[in-house]
């Protein structure tokens, strides 16, 4: 099936997909492929099976890029972002190509798909909770990503309909407790950061109290992150800050899980970020099964 006209996949440049696919393949097969001798180059067909019902499909551009790089084709049965299931085993795609090449791409491609789909599924569930709770804000991820795999994981958040948050240290200034302690104060830290990033980047400050939030707002920080607040403390603090600084964006973070997310919903909270979107997130179970050739009958009419 073809992907929809407007899709999250369009945010990834083709050369980035090619570069990543080559890196993953080189990591998995840095020199010889002895097992390739066993299977040869005959054309085969393999079925991609999803064995985790009600999962969100994410990562198909990476999966396809890996197989394109080894000379195979992929026919998708589901669109990116679609829910797979509800059957226990669901045919998701068909991969075709020379046997040894298809098997070269199998593990790198499955790794991407399983991880991305797991994150997108969790994100979709969290966003559904926000929608059901009639909360106006954004559920967001964090920078707590797997080294070397951040682009895939951030992309999966996008497919799962939550905010990716900042991509990296260059994307937005976030002044955490260590920055503040090293600078001497929140005010000094914001002033120093603004002298470098200018008007084009937002500044967020991690705060441990309402008073620290006030100092950050008065220093003209754009976003205040209230870190590790209990829900009731959070609601009191955010109400006070919004009354004094109506345009201030407020993020809640620390200790938020799928089980207690709804407790943090508030008309005064604009963003809720969760590290568990990427850390400890279950993967989706996919397998790729090469189909045995159909035996032809040797019966002949006399």
N, C-alpha and C positions, 0 to 999 in steps of 0.2 A: 504494500500500500504506500502511496506517496504521502509525504509529510504535508501538513497544512501550509498554506501560503505564508502566513505569518507565524513564526515559531521561535522558541528560545534558541534553537540551533543556529539561527541566522546571526546570533551575537558572537559566534566563534569564527574567526577568519580561517579560510581553507588552509593557509600555510601553517597555522597553529595546529590544526588537526593532523596534518602530514608530519610535522616535526614531532609531536607527541607519539604518534603511531610508530615512527621510526625508532624513537628512544625506547619505547616499551618492547618492541621486537628485538632490538639490539641487547637489551638487558636480559631477555629471556633466552636468546640464542646468540651468544657473543662470538661463537666460532662454528664448530661442526654441529650437524643435526643427525647423529647416527640412526635415530629411529626413522628418519625419512627414507632410508634405504628399504625398510620393511614394507612401506606402503606405496612407494613410487609416485608417478604423476598422472595416474588415470583420473578422469573426471568423476567426482563424487558429489553427493548431495547430503547435507547434514541439517537436521531439524533442531532449531533452538527452542527448548522447552522451559517454560516457567512453572516452578513447582511451589510457589508461594502465592496462593489466591489473593485477589483484591490488592495487588501491588500496583504501584504507578511506574510505568515504563519511563526510564530516563537513562541517557547515555548512548542512545542509538547512533549519534554522529561519531562518537569515538569507536564504537564497535564496528561501524561501517568503514571508518578510516583505516583501522587495522587490517581488515580483510581486503580493502582496495589495495593497500600497500603490498600484499602478497599475491595479488592477481586473482582474487575471488570476488564474487558478487553476493549481495544480500537482498532478499525480498522480504520486506517487513509486512507482517499481518496486522500489526497495531501501530498507531501513530504515537509519536513521542508525547508523553504526558497523559496517555490513556490509561485507564484502569484495566489490568489484565485479570481475567477470571470470569466467573467464580469457580471454575473447575479446578480439581486438585492438580492437574497437569494441563497446561495450555500451550498450543503451538503458537509461537510468537514471531518467528522468522524462519526463512530457509536460506542456507548458505551453500553456494555452489562453486566448485573450482577444483584444481588439481589436489589430490589427496594430501601429499606432503606439505603443500603450501597452506591448505586449509588448517591442518593440524599445527602448523607454526603459529598461526594467528589465534588459535582457540583460547589458550589461557589468558594472554593479555587482554583480548576482547571481552572475555567473560568477567575478568576482574573488574574492568571499568563498568560494565553493565550492572553487575551485582551490587557494587558499592553505590553507584549513582542512583539506581532504582531504590535501594534501601533508604537513602537520604531523602529522595523525593517523596517516598511513601510516608516517612515520618513527618516531613514538612506539610504534606497535604492533610494529614490527620490534625496537626497543630492548627493549621489555617481553618480547618473545618470547626474546630473548637472556638476560635475567635469569631467566626461568622455566627455560630449558634449562640454565642454570648453577646452578640450585637455590639462588639467592641470595635471602636473606630480606628485603632492603631495598627502598627505593623509588627508581626512576628519576624524575628531576624536571627540569622546565624552569627557566627563569630569567626575569629582567626584561628580557632583551635582545630586546624585542619591537618591532614596527613602531609608531611613534607614531600614536595614534588608532585602532589596530587591535588593541590588546592583548586586549580581551574576546574577540574572535574567535579569536585565537591561543591564549589560555589555555583557552578552551572546547575547541579542537581537541585540546589535550593530554589533557583529560578524556575525550574520545571515544576517544583512542588508548591510554587506560588507564595513563597515567603521572601523577605528581603535578604539579599546576600550580605548586607552590611558592607564595611569597607573591604576592598580587595587585599590591601597590604598597607604597610606603614606609610607609603607615599600617597595613598588614596584619600586619607583624611587624617587630621591630627587628633590623636586621643592621648590625653595627658592622664596617666594613671598615678597611683600613689607614689611609686618610685620616682617619677618625673617631678612631682610636687616636692617631695622630700629633698631631692637633689637641687631644686631651684630655690627652695626656701619658703615658698608660699604658692598658693593657687594663682594669685594675682600676678606674681612675677613669672610663673610658668606660662600663663596665657599671653602675657605681654611679649615674652621672648619668642613663643611659637608664632604669634601674629606677625612679628617682624620678618619672619621668613616666608610664611605661606601666603601672606597678603589677603586680598579679598576673595581669591579663587578657591580656597579650601575652608571647610567648616572645622571648628575646634570643639572637641568634646572633652569634658573633664569628669573623671571618676571621683565621686564624692561619697563620704561615709556618714554624713549628717546633713540635716536641713541647713545648718549654718554654712557648711562648706558649699552647698548648692547655691546659697545666696551670694557667697563670695565669687563663685565662678560666674554667675549671671551678671553681677556688677562689673566683673572684669571683661564682660562682653563675649563670654563663651557662647557658642551657638546651641550646644546640647549639654545637658547635665545627666550623667549616669549615676543613679542611686544604686550603689553596689551592696549586695547582701542584706537588704532590708527585709524584715518580715512583712507579710502582706498588709497588716493593719498599720504598721509604722509607715509603710510606703504610702498608703492612702492619705494619711495625715500630712506627710511631708510634701507630697505632690500637690495637694490642695493649697497649702500655704505658698508654695513656690509659684504656682500658676496664678494665684490671686495677686501676687506682687510683680510677676514677670509673665504676662499673658502669652507672649510670643515665644517663650523659651520652650525648646523641645526637651522632653524628659524621657530617659530610657531607664527601664528596670532590668537589672541583671544580677546573677549570682543566686544559686540555689533554686532556680526555676526548672521544673521538670514537666513532662506531659501530665503527670498526676496532679500537680498543683497549679498549673498554668492559669486556670480560670480564676484563681484567688487573686491574681495580680491585675486582672482587668479593671480599668478605672477610666473615667472620662478625662482624668488628668495625666494619664500615662500614654505617651505617644508610641513608644517602642518597647518591646520585651524581647531580649536576646537570650538564647539558650545554647550553651556549649554542647548539650546532648544531641543536638541536630547532627553533629559529626562524630562526637566522642561517644563510643559505646552504642552506636546506632546499628541495629540488625541489618544484615544484607539480604537481598532477595535471592532465592535459590534458582539459578539457571543452569541448564546443562545443554551440551551440544552433542547430538547423537548422529554419527555417520550412518546412513541407510545402506543396508546390504543390497547388492544388486539382485534383481529378480532373476531366478533361474529360468532358462528357456527350456521348454519341453523338447525332447529328442524324438517324439513319436511322429511317425510318418505314415500316411495312408498307403495301403498296398494296392 
